Amino acid sequence: MTTTLRIVHTTGYRYSEPVSDSFNEIRMQPRYTPEQLIRERSVLISPTPWSYSSIDYWGTQVTSFELHEPHDVMTIRVETSLDVTRRPPVSSSLRREDLESVRDRWNEYLTITPLVDPGPELASKAEEIAAHAVTVDECGRGVAELVNRSLHYASGTTTVNTTAAEAWATHKGVCQDYAHLTIGALRHLAIPCRYVSGYVMGSEDAPIGTEVVGESHAWVEWWNGAWVGFDPTNDTVPTESHVQVGVGRDYRDVPPLKGMFRGRASSQMFVEVRMTRLA
């Protein structure tokens, strides 16, 4: 089934006083994949900056820009129309021991970074799941479902710098915490796993043409001979309402917006994501 979506992501900063310079990168544009066909996309930034676009090491579209005039508000609006076609999940009989041949190929997605280190308790629970699992997919789903059961979704309880071990200790978090915990536990089992950054619709049942609230979202993909996605926050495979922007080792490889500015002002970030099913 193919769904056509429009996504409007508006974000930026308000400063307590004018700042003279700012340097920023955005990773907010959905990328081409076998399941995503981009129809149209645009990036509007105010004030108008000097900018250029590139594809980063991980394959994500990046727009870098600089502002060299005093400004107290910086606004970014990214609009994308695309077709999303979800194929049935790839079924695989690959076992963990079969992954030895791809360790070098996917070494970066086996690295335990500080953000995804699962800690001893979750690592031990992952080993218990692996001991009873036959295939990589059984390990992946078992770990993702464990994380889903163990965490309580609570906005504001963690930040983008919260580690997996810290989130596990409180059993609270948001989507990137669910993703980091799942990734860390699977890498502990020597299963290549990567962080996926993107969007998800707040209401999958919205009528065609009705704009609804969307969200920046995170989920995971593990390697079973191909990259297979799973959303541990919602305990589901990605649907036509999931839109991928980029992948990486953890959140730090795919932040939607990052940058710096010159001045003594404080800053307040604002974000709004709106999504519409067009067909």
N, C-alpha and C positions, 0 to 999 in steps of 0.2 A: 504494500500500500504506500502511495506517495502523498505527502502532505505539503502544501505550500504555505510558508510562514513569512510574516514581516516582523522584524525585531527592531525596536528603536531603543537604544541604550544612551541615556543622557547622564553625564557625570561631570565632575570638576571640583574646584575648590573655591571657597569664599575666604578672603584674607581680612584680618582685622584692620589692616592699613595697606595702602598700595605697596606692592613689591615691584622691584625694577627688572628682574630677570627670572625666568624659570626654564627648566630643562626637563623634558618629560618623554615617556614612552607609553604607548597604549597597545594592548593586545585584546581587542574587543571585536574583531571582524571574524565571523565564521570562516572556516577554511574549506577548500575543496577536499572531499574524500569520496570514496566509492559510493557513499550513502548520502552525500550532500552536494547538490548542484547550485552554485551561486548564480542568481539571476541578476541582481543589481546590488550595489553597495556604495555608500558614500560616507565621508568623514568631514564634518564641519567643526572647526575650532574657532573660538572667540576669546580674546582678540585674534586676528589672523596672524598665524606664526610663519616662520620658515620651517618647512617640514620635508621629510623624505620617508619612503616606505621600503621595507626590506623583509626578507624571510630569515628568521633566526635559525640557530643551530638545530633546534627541535622541530622546525618546519612550521612555525607560527608566524602569521602576518603581523609585522610590527610597524607602527607609525611613530617615528621620533620627531619631536618638534621643540623649537626654542622660541621664547617670547622675550623681546628686549625693549619693551616699553612698559611704563608703570601701569599696573592693573590690580584691581581689588577683587575681581572675579575671573575665573578661567572656566569656560564651559566647553565640553566635548559632546558632540552628538553623532553617533554612528547608527546608520540605518541600513539594514540588509533585508533583501527578499531572497528566499531560497527554497528549493525543493528538498525534502527529507524523505528518503526511502529506506525503511528498516527491513533488512533481510532476516530470516530466522537465524538465531545464534548458531555459530559453527559448532557442530558436534565433533568431539575428538576423543579418541581413546588414549591420547598421549599420557604417559606416566611421568612422575617427577624425575625418575632416573633417566628418562629419555631427554631431559633438558640439558644434560651435561654437554651435548654437542653445540649448544647455542650460548654457553656461558660467556665466551669472548664476544660474540655478536651483540648480546644484550647486556653487557657488563654494567653499563650505566643505570639500567633499570633493575639491577641486583644490588646496587650500592645502598647501604643503610645510612641515609643522610640524617643530620640532627633532627629534622622535623618529623621523620617517619620511624625513628627508633622505637620499637613497640614496647620495650621494657620486658623484664623477666616473666611477669605473670601472663601477659598476652602471648608472649613467645611460647610459653609452656602449653597454653591452651591450643595454640595453633599446631603444635607438635602432636597433641592428642587427636586433633581433627585429622591430621595427615596420616596418623597411624591406622585409621579406619577407612581412609579414602583410597580408592583405586586409581583415579585419574586426576590430572591437574585441575580439571573443571570441578570435580568434587571437592578438592581442597579449596579452590577459589570461592565457590558458593558457600562452603561451610564456614570459612573465615569471615566472609562478608556478612553472612546471616548472624554470626556470633557478634560482630561489631554492632549490627543493627539492633540486636536484642539488648546489648549491654549499655548502649549510650542513650541518654535522654536528650532530644533535640531542644536546645535552649539558646536562643539568640542573645548575644551580648556576654556570654559566659567565657568565651575565648576570643583571641585575636589571631591575626594571620601569622603571628610569631609563636603561638602556642604549639608545643611539641605534642606528638602522639602520646608519649608517656604521661604528660601533664593532663591531657584530656581523659586518658584512661583512668587516672587517679581520681578524678572527680565524677567520671561517668556522665559528663555533660559536654556538649559541643554543637558544632554546626557542620555543614557539608564537608568543608575541607578537613575537619577532624576525623569524620567517618572515613574519608578517603585516605588520609595519612595513616590511620590505624590499620586499615585493610592492606595498604601497600607495604607497610613495615612488616606485618605478620607474614605476608606471602613472600617477601624477599628473604625473611628469616628462614623460610622453607626452600630457598633457592629457586623460587618461581619468579621469572621476570614480570614486573608489574609497574605500570606508569600512571601518573596523575593526569586526569582529563579536566580541562577547564572549559566551561561553556555556559549555556542558558537552559532553563526549563520553564515551561508554561505553568502558571499557578493553577490553571483550570483546563484540563484536557478535554472537557466536555463543552467548552465554549462554542456557541454557534459560529458558523463561517461569517467573517466580516466583523465580529465583535472583538474589540480590543480589551485585553485583560492584563493583569499584572503578571510580569515575568520575573525571573530571578537569575542572577549570576549563580552558577551551580558548579559542583565538582563531583566527579565519580572516578572510576578506575577502569583500567584494561589490563588483563593478564595475558600471557602468551601460552597458547595451547597448540601451536603450529601456525596460528594467526592471532591477531589482537582481538580479544573478546571483551566487550564492555559489561560492566555491572555497576548499578547505583546502590551502594550500601546504605545511604541515607533513607531511600525509599524502598529498599529491598526488592529491586526489580531490574530487569535488563533495560537498557535505554529504549525509549519509545520514540515515536515521531515528534514528541514534544521536547526531546533532548536535542540540543544543537551544540556541536563541538566547535570550540575556538582554537584550542591548542593542547599539546601534551608536554610532559616534562617529568623530571624526577620527583618533584613536589611543587607546592604552591609557588615557591620562589622562582621557578623557571617560567611561569605563565601568569604573573600578576596582571590584572586588567589595566591598572594605571600605576605607574611609579614615576618619581621624579624628585626634583629639589628646586628651591627658589632662593634668591638672594634678598635678605631683609630680616627684620626683627619681628615681623608679624606672626601671629598665630593663624592656623588654617583650619577650616572645617570642610570636610568632604561631603558632597551630596551625590546621590545615586537614584536613578529611576530607570526601570526596564519595563517596557510595554511590548506585548506580543499579540499578533493577530493571525488567526488562521484564515488564509485567503482561498484555499481550495482543499 
